[in-house]
């Protein structure tokens, strides 16, 4: 029996090793295949680059051939040619070329008229625009063949040029335009980058380099010139490549060469794509070159990593199997010890889980701190916006342009206040703003405005709303936007690639009519329904039960997270509503949400719109205002003085304590979060000094400590930023003020 156990154990070890080896082999094969695929794609891309440069050169030269034909049509040129034929005078041709040269582009180096079948000397060149420059032909091709259109030239400074020509003066001469090859390269090839070390170069039909990113390489014969410089190098594969290029082929090859621009050229494996630029009597060669290792090295490193990982896995499995064998051998003698170890392992696992939970709580706490800080800063920014706009509304007549502009500013700040409330909810502190009634029509109109800007042209948007103007739901505008936009985004995705129709509508129904429409219990007498309907692909029956599960998605990888419908369901249920879906493959989908109606908020809206400047102070006269944020301090100071109060505004709580010792105040208005001393500590010092003034504290976030200050009667009124001036004035005037979050 013992022998059988050992035999079985060794068989298991061998099987595990075999699996690891097979897995490693599969991974290596996959990496190799993928590398070859990438290299093939790179070769195709290089050839595309070479073809693009070849096409650019063809277009470039055709443009200047056309320019030559235009020059030949000039009346001045024809007169100069006639003068040469009649009298042999070269001067008119010389003047014409110089005048035309002044209008040429910077890549045109010269204009010439030469005699057929003559050398490039003073006898062969009848006229030229640049008299200070002489040219020699790199080869005798163009000068000795009648009708040839191009030639490669160089001057006494070994600067290379491309000469383009057409017959001239009754075919006795040729009219040339001389192009600066370096300037030409800047336009057609130098800006192209191929990998980190790659480049584009251009050679003539003899193998001489005409265009190259390294100027020192220009003019060198690819084989003969480099053999003279480095006679000991191996040129076998490079010679074969050049032979193919000089035959006028178009291909991509992998070959060994050198990085010639290095101080000491190093041997490398390159990928080179080449294609000819053909002319009637000659051709140029365009080459795009890249370092092979630049593509293959990452894959080689990945394969090494796979091998190392395989070794680690084998070692790890071997250690585990050895441990299992050791435990099996001693099981009968160490059963009690194993039990103790299992108990210890359970304790350690529990500690690990607790440690993970602790880390998780710390991360949440950090996120809460960050979001709380963000909300605090935004509240400080929104407070003067809402304050000043409210002051303008109080000081102007409703219906005026100024009043309506201020009202728009106030409403925008109020919406931002709602967003800040949601951000602040992440900080585990009181956000300070409860949900307010939202007009259904206003909320849906806001969603439609957003949709009009994001839906693709293939989707037609139709609305079918059936609700009255005063219907309201207890829901934030942001929550409604999030619900509807998630549903509409999914609907648009389902209609991708086809002409689609997106219908948004809804209506009102009673609580009895709502029963059975959704799984959640009915909480209200009246409900509002909103539906999003599309004619897309639909949802199979087996997937309908899972579409609201977190992270479940039918979209392709990278196109969705699977959280959209889960978020919609959570939001709807948090608003005491429900959701229902009807869908079938090929028949589209219809998602309907049901939300309870609430009483209209029109009275509150009317109160805000008709607010007026407060009357003179009733009781409090002298106010000490303490706020470290200078914009808010200035705004409250100005508003309270305008309301008739005697205000002392200070930005430091320590200065406020000194001022309280010098004179008395009826009301102290203080911010909570201030450097050196917070508002609660300032209130405690005021109580310790025995002063009877009322204390109003303003805070961005209602923390537990702030609520404790209020409950212990250390402060009389607690207000939450952002707040308008009238709210502060109301708090000053009222003798008793409940805990309020505005």
C-alpha positions in Angstrom: 0.0 0.0 0.0 2.8 2.4 0.9 4.5 1.6 -2.4 1.3 2.3 -4.3 1.0 5.7 -2.6 4.5 6.6 -3.6 4.0 5.5 -7.1 0.8 7.5 -7.4 2.6 10.6 -6.0 5.4 10.4 -8.5 2.9 9.9 -11.3 1.1 13.1 -10.1 4.4 14.9 -10.1 5.3 13.8 -13.6 1.8 14.8 -14.9 2.1 18.2 -13.3 5.5 18.8 -14.9 4.1 17.6 -18.2 1.2 20.1 -18.0 3.7 22.9 -17.2 5.9 22.0 -20.1 3.0 21.8 -22.5 1.7 25.1 -21.3 5.1 26.8 -21.7 5.4 25.3 -25.2 1.9 26.7 -26.1 2.8 30.1 -24.8 6.1 30.2 -26.7 4.3 29.1 -29.9 1.7 31.8 -29.3 4.3 34.5 -28.8 6.3 33.4 -31.8 3.2 33.4 -34.1 2.1 36.8 -32.8 5.6 38.2 -33.3 5.6 36.9 -36.9 2.3 38.5 -37.4 3.5 41.9 -36.1 6.6 41.7 -38.3 4.4 40.9 -41.3 2.2 43.9 -40.5 5.3 46.1 -40.0 6.7 45.0 -43.4 3.4 45.9 -45.1 3.4 49.2 -43.3 7.0 50.0 -44.4 6.1 49.2 -48.0 3.1 51.5 -47.7 5.4 54.3 -46.5 7.8 53.7 -49.3 5.0 53.8 -51.9 3.6 57.0 -50.3 7.0 58.7 -50.6 7.4 57.4 -54.2 4.0 58.8 -55.1 5.0 62.2 -53.5 8.2 62.3 -55.6 6.2 61.5 -58.7 3.7 64.3 -58.0 6.6 66.6 -57.0 8.5 66.1 -60.3 5.4 66.2 -62.4 4.6 69.6 -60.9 8.0 70.9 -62.1 7.7 69.3 -65.5 4.5 71.3 -65.8 6.4 74.4 -64.7 8.9 73.8 -67.5 6.1 73.6 -70.0 4.7 76.9 -68.7 8.1 78.6 -69.0 8.3 77.4 -72.6 5.0 79.2 -73.4 6.3 82.6 -72.2 6.5 85.1 -75.1 9.8 86.4 -73.7 11.3 82.9 -73.8 10.1 82.4 -77.4 11.7 85.7 -78.5 14.9 84.8 -76.7 15.0 81.4 -78.5 14.3 83.0 -81.9 17.2 85.5 -81.2 19.5 82.5 -80.5 18.5 80.7 -83.7 18.9 83.9 -85.9 22.0 85.4 -84.4 23.4 82.9 -81.9 22.7 85.5 -79.1 22.7 84.0 -75.6 22.0 87.2 -73.6 18.1 87.2 -74.0 18.0 83.6 -72.8 20.2 84.6 -69.8 18.0 87.5 -68.9 14.8 85.4 -69.2 16.2 82.7 -66.9 17.3 85.2 -64.3 14.0 86.9 -64.3 12.1 83.6 -63.9 14.5 82.4 -61.2 13.4 85.3 -59.0 9.9 83.9 -58.8 10.9 80.3 -58.1 10.5 78.4 -54.8 13.4 77.8 -52.5 13.9 74.2 -53.6 14.6 75.4 -57.2 18.4 75.8 -57.4 18.8 76.9 -61.0 17.3 77.3 -64.5 19.4 76.2 -67.5 19.4 75.9 -71.3 21.9 73.4 -72.7 22.8 72.2 -76.1 22.0 68.6 -77.0 24.8 66.1 -77.0 27.2 68.5 -75.2 29.1 68.3 -71.9 28.1 70.3 -68.8 30.7 73.0 -69.4 30.6 76.6 -70.7 30.2 75.4 -74.3 27.4 73.0 -73.5 25.4 75.4 -71.2 23.9 78.3 -73.3 22.4 80.2 -70.4 21.8 79.8 -66.7 20.1 81.8 -63.8 22.9 81.1 -61.3 26.1 82.0 -63.1 28.3 81.3 -60.0 27.5 77.6 -59.9 28.8 74.9 -62.3 27.4 71.3 -62.6 28.7 67.9 -63.5 26.5 65.0 -64.4 26.9 62.0 -62.0 26.5 59.7 -65.0 26.4 60.4 -68.7 22.9 59.0 -69.1 20.8 62.1 -69.6 23.4 64.1 -71.5 24.0 61.5 -74.1 20.5 60.1 -74.8 18.1 62.2 -76.9 14.8 62.8 -75.2 16.0 62.0 -71.7 14.1 64.0 -69.1 16.1 63.7 -65.8 19.7 63.8 -64.7 21.6 63.6 -61.3 24.0 66.5 -61.0 26.5 67.8 -58.4 28.4 71.1 -58.1 31.9 71.9 -57.0 30.7 71.7 -53.3 29.5 68.1 -53.8 25.9 69.3 -53.4 23.5 67.0 -55.3 20.7 68.1 -57.6 17.9 66.6 -59.6 17.7 68.0 -63.1 14.4 67.9 -65.1 14.3 68.9 -68.7 12.2 69.2 -71.8 13.2 69.8 -75.5 13.6 73.5 -76.3 14.3 75.9 -79.2 13.2 73.6 -82.1 14.7 70.6 -80.3 18.2 71.9 -80.7 18.5 72.5 -76.9 17.0 71.4 -73.6 15.3 73.6 -71.0 16.3 72.5 -67.4 15.0 73.2 -64.0 17.6 72.2 -61.3 16.1 71.0 -58.0 17.9 71.0 -54.7 17.7 67.4 -53.6 18.1 68.2 -49.9 15.2 70.7 -50.0 13.2 68.1 -52.0 13.9 65.5 -49.3 12.7 67.8 -46.6 9.3 68.0 -48.4 8.8 64.4 -49.4 10.6 62.1 -46.9 12.6 63.6 -44.0 9.6 64.2 -41.7 8.6 60.5 -41.8 9.7 58.6 -38.7 9.9 54.8 -38.8 10.2 53.5 -35.3 13.0 54.8 -33.1 16.0 54.4 -35.4 14.3 53.9 -38.8 14.4 56.3 -41.7 13.5 56.9 -45.3 16.3 57.2 -47.9 16.3 57.7 -51.7 18.9 56.4 -54.2 19.4 56.8 -57.9 19.4 53.9 -60.3 23.1 53.3 -59.9 22.9 52.8 -56.1 24.2 56.2 -55.1 22.5 57.8 -52.0 20.7 61.0 -52.9 18.5 61.7 -49.9 19.3 60.5 -46.4 18.6 61.9 -42.8 22.4 62.0 -42.2 24.0 64.4 -44.6 27.4 62.6 -44.5 25.8 59.6 -46.2 24.6 61.6 -49.3 26.6 60.9 -52.4 28.0 57.6 -51.2 27.6 54.5 -53.3 25.8 52.0 -51.1 28.2 49.2 -51.9 31.4 50.5 -53.5 31.6 53.6 -51.4 31.2 51.8 -48.1 33.6 49.0 -49.1 36.2 51.6 -49.5 35.5 53.0 -46.0 35.0 49.6 -44.3 36.7 46.9 -46.3 36.4 44.3 -43.5 32.6 44.4 -43.2 30.3 41.6 -44.6 28.2 43.0 -47.5 26.8 39.7 -48.7 23.1 40.3 -47.8 23.3 44.0 -48.5 24.7 43.4 -52.1 21.8 41.0 -52.8 19.3 43.6 -51.6 20.9 46.4 -53.8 20.9 44.1 -56.8 17.1 43.6 -56.4 16.6 47.4 -56.0 18.7 48.2 -59.1 16.5 45.8 -61.1 13.6 48.1 -60.4 11.7 45.7 -58.1 9.2 46.5 -55.3 9.6 44.3 -52.2 10.3 44.0 -48.5 13.3 42.1 -47.2 15.0 41.2 -43.9 18.8 41.5 -44.2 22.0 42.1 -42.2 23.6 45.5 -42.5 25.1 48.2 -40.3 24.0 51.5 -38.7 26.3 53.6 -40.8 25.6 56.8 -38.9 27.3 55.5 -35.7 30.9 56.4 -35.0 31.8 52.8 -35.3 29.0 51.1 -37.4 27.5 48.1 -35.6 26.0 45.1 -37.4 22.2 44.9 -37.1 19.3 43.0 -38.7 17.1 45.4 -40.6 13.7 45.3 -42.4 13.8 47.3 -45.6 10.9 48.1 -48.0 11.7 49.5 -51.4 9.9 50.7 -54.5 11.0 52.5 -57.6 9.9 56.0 -58.7 9.7 55.5 -62.5 10.4 58.0 -65.2 10.3 57.3 -69.0 14.1 56.8 -69.1 15.3 56.2 -65.5 14.1 55.6 -62.0 14.9 56.5 -58.4 14.7 54.0 -55.5 12.7 54.8 -52.3 13.7 52.8 -49.2 12.1 52.7 -45.8 14.3 51.0 -43.2 13.7 49.9 -39.5 15.7 47.9 -36.9 14.3 44.4 -36.8 15.2 44.1 -33.1 13.1 47.1 -32.3 10.0 45.0 -33.2 11.2 41.6 -32.1 13.0 42.4 -28.9 9.8 43.0 -26.8 8.5 39.6 -27.9 11.8 37.9 -27.1 11.8 39.5 -23.6 8.2 38.3 -23.1 9.2 34.7 -24.1 12.1 34.8 -21.6 9.6 36.0 -19.0 7.3 33.1 -19.8 10.2 30.6 -19.5 11.2 32.1 -16.1 7.6 32.0 -15.0 7.3 28.3 -16.1 10.4 27.5 -14.0 8.9 29.3 -11.0 5.6 27.5 -11.5 7.4 24.1 -11.7 9.4 24.9 -8.6 6.3 26.1 -6.8 4.3 23.0 -7.7 7.2 20.8 -6.8 7.5 22.3 -3.4 3.7 21.9 -2.9 3.7 18.3 -4.0 6.7 17.6 -1.8 4.9 19.1 1.1 1.8 17.1 0.4 3.8 13.9 0.3 5.5 14.8 3.5 2.1 15.5 5.2 0.7 12.2 3.8 3.6 10.2 5.2 3.2 11.6 8.7 -0.7 11.9 8.7 -1.3 9.0 11.1 1.3 10.3 13.6 0.5 14.0 13.3 -3.3 14.3 13.1 -3.5 16.3 16.2 -0.7 18.7 15.1 -2.5 19.1 11.7 -5.7 20.1 13.5 -3.7 22.7 15.5 -2.2 24.0 12.3 -5.6 24.3 10.7 -6.9 26.3 13.6 -3.8 28.5 13.4 -4.3 28.9 9.7 -7.9 29.9 10.2 -6.8 32.5 12.7 -4.2 33.9 10.3 -6.8 34.0 7.5 -9.2 35.9 9.7 -6.4 38.3 10.6 -5.7 38.7 6.9 -9.3 39.4 6.1 -9.5 41.9 8.9 -6.3 43.5 7.7 -7.8 43.8 4.1 -10.9 45.3 5.6 -8.8 47.8 7.6 -7.0 48.8 4.4 -10.3 49.1 2.6 -11.7 51.3 5.3 -8.6 53.4 5.3 -8.9 53.9 1.5 -12.6 54.8 1.9 -11.6 57.2 4.7 -9.0 58.8 2.5 -11.5 59.1 -0.3 -14.0 60.6 2.1 -11.4 63.1 3.3 -10.5 64.1 -0.3 -14.2 64.4 -1.5 -15.0 66.4 1.7 -12.2 68.8 1.0 -13.3 69.2 -2.6 -16.9 69.8 -1.5 -15.7 72.3 1.1 -13.7 74.3 -1.5 -16.5 74.3 -4.0 -19.0 75.5 -1.3 -16.6 78.4 -0.6 -16.7 79.3 -4.3 -20.5 78.9 -4.7 -21.3 80.9 -1.6 -20.3 84.3 -3.1 -21.9 83.3 -6.4 -25.3 82.6 -4.8 -24.9 85.5 -2.4 -24.2 88.2 -4.9 -26.8 86.9 -7.4 -29.3 86.8 -4.5 -28.4 90.4 -3.6 -28.9 91.5 -7.2 -32.3 89.7 -7.2 -33.3 91.5 -4.0 -32.3 94.9 -5.3 -33.9 94.7 -8.7 -37.5 94.3 -10.0 -38.6 90.8 -11.1 -38.9 90.6 -14.9 -36.0 93.0 -15.7 -33.0 91.9 -17.7 -30.7 92.3 -14.6 -33.1 90.2 -12.5 -33.3 87.4 -15.1 -29.5 87.3 -15.5 -29.0 87.1 -11.8 -31.7 84.4 -11.6 -29.8 82.3 -14.2 -26.6 82.7 -12.2 -28.4 81.7 -9.0 -30.1 78.7 -10.6 -26.8 77.5 -12.1 -25.2 77.8 -8.7 -28.1 75.9 -7.1 -27.6 73.0 -9.6 -23.9 73.0 -8.8 -24.9 72.9 -5.1 -26.8 69.7 -5.8 -23.7 68.1 -7.5 -21.6 69.1 -4.5 -24.1 67.4 -2.3 -23.6 64.2 -4.1 -19.8 64.5 -4.0 -20.0 65.3 -0.3 -22.1 62.1 0.3 -18.9 60.1 -0.4 -17.2 61.7 2.6 -19.6 60.1 5.0 -20.6 63.5 6.3 -24.0 65.2 6.0 -24.2 66.7 2.6 -26.5 69.4 3.8 -29.1 69.4 1.0 -32.1 67.1 1.0 -33.8 66.1 -2.3 -36.2 68.7 -3.6 -39.2 68.2 -5.8 -38.3 68.1 -9.5 -40.7 69.1 -12.2 -41.0 66.1 -14.5 -41.3 68.2 -17.7 -38.3 70.3 -16.7 -36.2 67.2 -15.9 -37.1 65.4 -19.1 -36.5 68.5 -21.2 -33.0 68.7 -19.6 -32.3 65.1 -20.6 -33.5 65.7 -24.2 -31.2 68.7 -24.6 -28.3 66.5 -23.6 -29.4 63.7 -26.0 -29.7 66.0 -29.0 -26.0 66.6 -28.8 -24.8 63.0 -28.4 -27.1 60.7 -30.4 -25.5 59.7 -33.7 -27.1 60.7 -37.1 -28.5 57.2 -37.7 -30.8 57.5 -34.7 -34.1 59.4 -34.8 -35.3 60.8 -31.5 -39.1 60.9 -30.8 -40.8 62.0 -27.6 -44.3 60.9 -26.4 -44.7 62.5 -23.0 -48.2 62.6 -21.3 -47.9 64.5 -18.0 -49.1 67.8 -16.7 -47.0 70.9 -16.2 -47.0 70.6 -12.4 -46.1 66.9 -12.0 -43.2 66.6 -9.6 -41.0 63.7 -8.3 -38.7 63.7 -5.3 -35.5 63.3 -7.3 -32.4 65.2 -8.0 -31.9 66.5 -11.6 -28.5 64.7 -11.6 -30.0 61.4 -10.6 -32.7 61.7 -13.3 -30.0 62.5 -15.9 -27.9 59.6 -14.9 -30.9 57.2 -15.1 -32.1 58.3 -18.5 -28.7 58.8 -20.1 -27.7 55.2 -19.1 -30.8 53.8 -20.6 -30.5 55.9 -23.8 -26.8 55.0 -24.2 -27.7 51.3 -24.1 -30.5 51.8 -26.6 -28.2 53.7 -29.0 -25.6 50.9 -28.7 -28.3 48.3 -29.6 -29.1 50.2 -32.8 -25.4 50.6 -33.8 -24.9 50.1 -37.6 -28.6 50.5 -38.5 -31.2 53.2 -38.9 -32.8 53.4 -35.5 -35.7 55.1 -33.7 -35.3 56.1 -30.0 -38.6 56.9 -28.3 -38.8 58.6 -24.9 -42.1 59.0 -23.3 -44.2 58.3 -20.2 -47.3 59.2 -18.3 -49.1 59.3 -15.0 -50.8 56.3 -13.3 -52.3 55.5 -9.9 -50.8 53.3 -7.2 -53.2 50.5 -8.2 -52.2 50.7 -11.8 -48.5 50.6 -10.8 -49.0 47.3 -8.8 -47.4 44.4 -10.6 -45.5 46.7 -13.0 -42.2 46.2 -11.0 -40.9 44.0 -8.3 -40.5 46.6 -5.5 -43.5 47.4 -3.3 -45.9 50.4 -4.2 -45.3 53.3 -1.8 -47.4 56.1 -3.2 -50.9 56.9 -4.5 -49.7 58.2 -7.8 -46.7 57.4 -10.0 -45.0 58.8 -13.0 -43.7 56.4 -15.7 -40.8 57.1 -18.0 -39.9 54.7 -20.8 -36.9 54.5 -23.3 -37.8 52.3 -26.3 -35.6 51.3 -29.3 -35.8 49.1 -32.3 -32.4 47.5 -31.9 -31.2 44.0 -31.6 -33.2 43.2 -28.4 -32.2 41.0 -25.5 -32.4 37.1 -25.5 -34.7 35.6 -22.8 -31.8 33.8 -21.0 -30.1 37.2 -20.5 -33.1 39.2 -19.3 -32.7 37.9 -15.7 -29.1 38.9 -15.5 -29.0 42.4 -17.1 -29.3 44.2 -13.8 -26.4 42.2 -12.2 -23.3 44.2 -11.6 -20.5 43.7 -14.2 -22.8 41.7 -16.5 -22.5 43.0 -20.1 -23.2 41.7 -23.6 -20.9 44.4 -25.1 -17.5 43.7 -26.5 -14.4 44.0 -24.3 -13.5 47.6 -23.8 -17.0 48.9 -24.8 -18.8 48.5 -21.4 -18.3 47.8 -17.7 -21.7 46.1 -17.0 -22.5 48.7 -14.3 -24.9 51.0 -16.2 -28.2 49.0 -15.7 -27.1 48.1 -12.1 -26.6 51.8 -11.3 -30.0 52.6 -12.9 -31.8 50.0 -10.7 -30.0 51.1 -7.5 -30.9 54.8 -8.2 -34.6 54.0 -9.0 -35.0 51.8 -6.0 -33.3 54.4 -3.7 -36.1 56.8 -4.9 -38.8 54.3 -3.9 -39.5 53.4 -7.5 -39.1 50.4 -9.7 -38.0 49.4 -13.2 -39.5 47.0 -15.8 -38.1 45.7 -19.2 -39.8 44.2 -22.2 -37.5 42.9 -24.9 -37.1 40.1 -27.5 -34.4 39.3 -30.1 -34.9 41.4 -33.2 -37.8 43.4 -31.8 -36.0 46.0 -29.7 -36.3 46.8 -26.0 -38.4 49.0 -23.8 -37.2 50.0 -20.3 -39.8 51.7 -18.1 -39.1 53.3 -14.7 -41.8 54.1 -12.2 -41.2 56.9 -9.6 -43.7 58.2 -7.0 -45.1 61.7 -7.5 -44.8 64.3 -4.8 -46.3 67.8 -4.1 -45.3 70.6 -6.3 -42.5 73.0 -5.3 -44.0 76.0 -7.1 -44.7 77.9 -3.9 -41.1 77.6 -2.8 -40.0 78.7 -6.3 -42.4 81.7 -6.2 -41.0 82.7 -2.8 -37.5 82.7 -4.1 -38.4 84.7 -7.2 -40.3 87.4 -5.3 -37.8 87.9 -2.5 -37.0 91.5 -1.8 -34.5 93.4 0.2 -35.0 92.9 3.9 -36.4 95.6 6.0 -34.3 97.3 8.7 -33.0 95.0 11.5 -35.6 94.1 14.1 -33.4 93.2 17.1 -29.7 92.6 16.3 -27.7 95.7 15.5 -24.1 94.9 16.0 -22.7 91.9 14.2 -19.2 90.3 14.4 -18.5 88.4 11.2 -15.5 85.9 11.2 -14.6 84.2 7.9 -11.1 83.3 6.7 -12.3 83.1 3.0 -11.9 86.8 2.0 -14.4 86.6 -1.0 -17.1 85.3 1.3 -16.2 87.7 4.1 -16.4 90.7 1.7 -19.8 89.5 0.3 -21.4 88.9 3.7 -20.0 92.2 5.0 -21.4 94.1 2.1 -24.8 92.4 2.3 -25.3 92.9 6.0 -24.2 96.5 5.9 -26.7 97.0 3.0 -29.4 95.5 5.2 -28.7 98.1 7.9 -26.5 96.2 10.3 -23.3 97.5 12.0 -20.8 94.9 10.9 -17.2 94.2 12.1 -15.6 91.8 9.6 -12.5 89.8 10.6 -10.6 87.0 8.8 -9.0 85.6 12.0 -10.7 84.0 15.0 -7.8 85.2 17.3 -8.5 88.8 16.2 -12.2 88.2 16.8 -11.5 87.2 20.5 -9.5 90.4 21.0 -12.4 92.4 19.4 -14.9 90.7 21.7 -12.9 91.8 24.8 -13.0 95.5 23.5 -16.7 95.8 22.7 -20.0 93.9 22.8 -21.9 92.4 19.8 -25.5 91.1 19.4 -24.6 88.3 17.0 -21.4 86.5 16.1 -21.4 84.9 12.7 -18.5 82.5 12.3 -17.2 80.0 9.8 -16.4 76.5 11.2 -13.2 75.6 9.3 -10.5 78.3 9.9 -6.8 78.2 10.5 -5.6 78.4 14.1 -9.0 77.9 15.7 -12.3 76.5 14.3 -15.7 78.1 14.8 -16.6 75.6 17.6 -13.6 76.5 19.6 -14.3 80.2 19.1 -17.9 79.7 20.3 -16.5 77.8 23.4 -14.2 80.8 24.2 -17.2 83.2 23.8 -19.2 81.1 26.3 -16.2 81.0 28.7 -16.0 84.8 28.6 -19.7 85.0 29.7 -20.9 86.9 26.7 -24.6 86.7 25.9 -24.4 87.2 22.1 -26.1 84.8 19.8 -23.7 82.6 17.7 -24.4 81.5 14.1 -22.0 78.9 12.6 -21.6 78.4 8.9 -20.0 75.2 7.6 -19.3 73.5 4.3 -20.0 70.0 5.6 -21.9 69.0 8.7 -19.6 66.7 10.6 -20.5 64.9 13.7 -18.5 67.4 15.8 -20.5 70.3 14.3 -23.8 68.7 15.2 -22.5 68.1 18.7 -21.8 71.8 19.0 -25.4 72.6 18.1 -26.9 69.9 20.4 -24.9 71.1 23.3 -26.3 74.7 22.7 -22.8 76.0 22.2 -24.2 77.6 19.0 -27.7 78.8 18.3 -28.0 78.4 14.5 -26.2 76.1 12.1 -26.1 77.1 8.4 -24.6 75.1 5.5 -22.7 76.5 2.5 -23.4 77.5 -0.1 -26.1 79.8 1.3 -27.7 83.1 0.1 -27.6 86.3 2.1 -31.3 86.3 2.9 -31.0 83.0 4.6 -28.3 84.5 6.9 -30.4 87.6 7.5 -33.4 85.4 8.5 -31.2 83.4 10.9 -29.9 86.7 12.5 -33.5 88.1 13.0 -35.1 84.9 14.3 -34.8 84.3 18.0 -34.9 80.5 17.8 -33.7 78.8 14.7 -33.9 75.0 14.1 -31.0 73.0 12.8 -31.2 73.7 9.1 -29.2 72.6 6.0 -29.6 75.1 3.1 
